[in-house]
Amino acid sequence: MDEEKVLNEEALDFLDEAMFTSSLISDKERQNGRVEDVDDIYPRTKAEAEYMDEMLNRAEQVAEDRNDEKYNERYCMLREIVDWSLKRHSTWKWSLICGALLGAGIFYYFKSDQEDSILRAKAEREQVEQWKTVKVAPTAYDKCPDQHANDAWTLRLSTAEKYKMYTLIDYKQRTESSLREVSEYKQKADTAKLEENKEKYLKQVKYYEESAAKNRAKYDSINAMDFAQVHEMAKADLARRVDSEVSHGNTLRNYMIYLLILIPLYIITGYPHGYSITRHRRRSGCMNIFQKIGFGIASFCFGTGLAMSLLPDYKVKTTYTDGSTSTHTESDPGNIIIIVLKVGLMIAGAFIFCFVSSVIMTVETAYGLFENFNWSGWFKKIKPAPKESATAMAQQNTEA
């Protein structure tokens, strides 16, 4: 019995060594021989998990009485921890994947809509390129209108004359707006009681005076342009618009492709080892809080918008001359505002849902790519063996 007791104590020593392996355990806990939080026993690295596994194997080898309650209870607990730490676990979530799919669908919708904007921009550029040569007369600043006509935007690209006039009106409006600001800030500076405020107003006066001078100079330079110069200016403006629309469309397409590529990568990298999950316990906690708050806001916005569609109409009772009555429902004119708000809330909820999902998936996938795969080992396998130097080969031939 004494020999068996000694052997069991040796096994318990190995169990103690295994239990205090994790770097999560503090020095104070090691000295006291007691772990306050069981979760701290879990290993954080592959080396720690393998060392714990080795200690458990040694304990099992030297233990004579494996049914001993003290030994068996501790061994089973530690074995469960080690087995969990060395295995891979699924951490990806369907909710995040649904958010990414919804985001890809939204980007696809806007990308399709953007194609129409690109075609319109190209058609307008073609329209400008087909302008006929006409004489473009200058317009004195005082004779230039202060406001655009109702159809000015639609007709501005029809001829060089109308395009020039539209541009001149733009710069006159900017000039006059800056001059009004100059007058307003001069008045504030004259009535300011504090010197500090007066200096601030005078700085604004100087800024708007410079702005007015720049816009007036631009007006005069455009006013002096002939047909060829106006034509080149218009073609350059439309070319920039086409480039901007194409760039916007490419951005939408790239985001859509990114989300579609992210989904399988997120799933593939969503099988970390248990020790990796333990090591990033705090990061996972932060991501869970971010997801909970983000999804909560998204659910509130979407749910509130959806609930607005259930608002009742008003009941109207009509009494006729013969004394009979009838009751019917009429829509509340204010419901138009409610409908707009409802749609806005539902769209906001969908965007928040997609944004939160894409952020969490990106973070988790990035960490998963770096930590869940043995890149160094793979690179060593595919790296070609170094070639023998010419000197060594010549030496071998000489010896032969």
C-alpha positions, 0 to 999 in steps of 0.5 A: 500500500505504501508503494502504491501511494508513492506511485500515485503521488508521483502521478499527481505530481505530473498532473500538477505540472500539467495543470500549471502549464498555461501562461495564463496562470500567475506566479502567485497562483503557482506559488500557492498551488491553486488556480482561481479561475479554471479557464486559466488552466487552458493552454494558449499555445501549441507547445503548452498544449503538447506539454500538458498532453505529455505530462498527462501521458506520464501520469497515466503511465506511473499511476497504479490506481487509476480509479482513485477519486483524487487522481481520476477526477483531476486527470479527466478534467485536464484530459478534457482540456488538453483534448479540446485545446488540440482539436479544431473547432468551428467558430464561423457564424451563419448570421455573419455570412448572411450579412455578407451575402446581403451586402454583396447583393446590395453592391450588385444592385447599386453596381447595376444602377451605376451602369445606367449612370455610366451610359448617360455620362458617355452619351452626354460626352458624345453629345458634346463632341458633336457640337456644331461650330457657332459664335460664342459671344461674351456676356457682361457681368452685370448682364449675366442672370443671377439664377438658372432657368428651370431647364438650364441643367437639361439644356446646358449640353445642347450647344456651346452657348448654353454651356458657357452661359450655364458656367458663367451663371455658376461663377457669378453666383459663387462670386455674389455669395462670397461678396455677401459673406464679406459684407456680413462679416464686416458688419460683425467685425464693426459691432464686435466688442471683443478684440478676439472676435473682431480678429476672427471676423476679419479673417473671414472677411479676407477669406471671402474677399479672396474667394470672390476675387478668384471666382470673378477672375474665373468668370472673366476668363471663361467669358473671354473664351471662343467656341474652340476653348468652350468646347475643350472645357466642356469635353474635359468636364464630361471626360472627368465625369465619365471617369468618376462614374466608371471609378464609382462603378468599379468600387462597387464591383470590387466591394461585391467581389471582396465580400464574395471572396471573403465568405469562403475564406471566412469559413475555411479559416473558421476552424482554429485549434482550441489553444488559439481560441483561448489565446484570443479570448479577449478579441473574441469577446470584443467581437461578440460585443461589437456584433451584439451592439451592431446587430441590436441597432440594425434590428431596432432600425429594421424592426421599427421601419417594418412596424411603421407599415402597420400604422392604421388609417383614419376612419371617417363617418359620413352622414347623408341627407336622408339620415343614413351613415357610412364609415370608410377609411382614409389614408393619413396625409402624414403617412407619406412622411412615415413611409419615407422614414420607414424605408430609411430606417429599414435601409439603415438597418440593412446597411448596419447589419452588412457593415458589422458582418463584413468587419467581423468577418474581415478581422476573423479571417485575417487572424485565421489566415495567419494563425490557423495554417502552417505557412512556414512549413508549406514554404519550406516544402515548396522551396527548391533545394539549393544548387551545388556550387560550381566549385563543389561540382568541380571538386567532385569531378576531380575526386572521381 
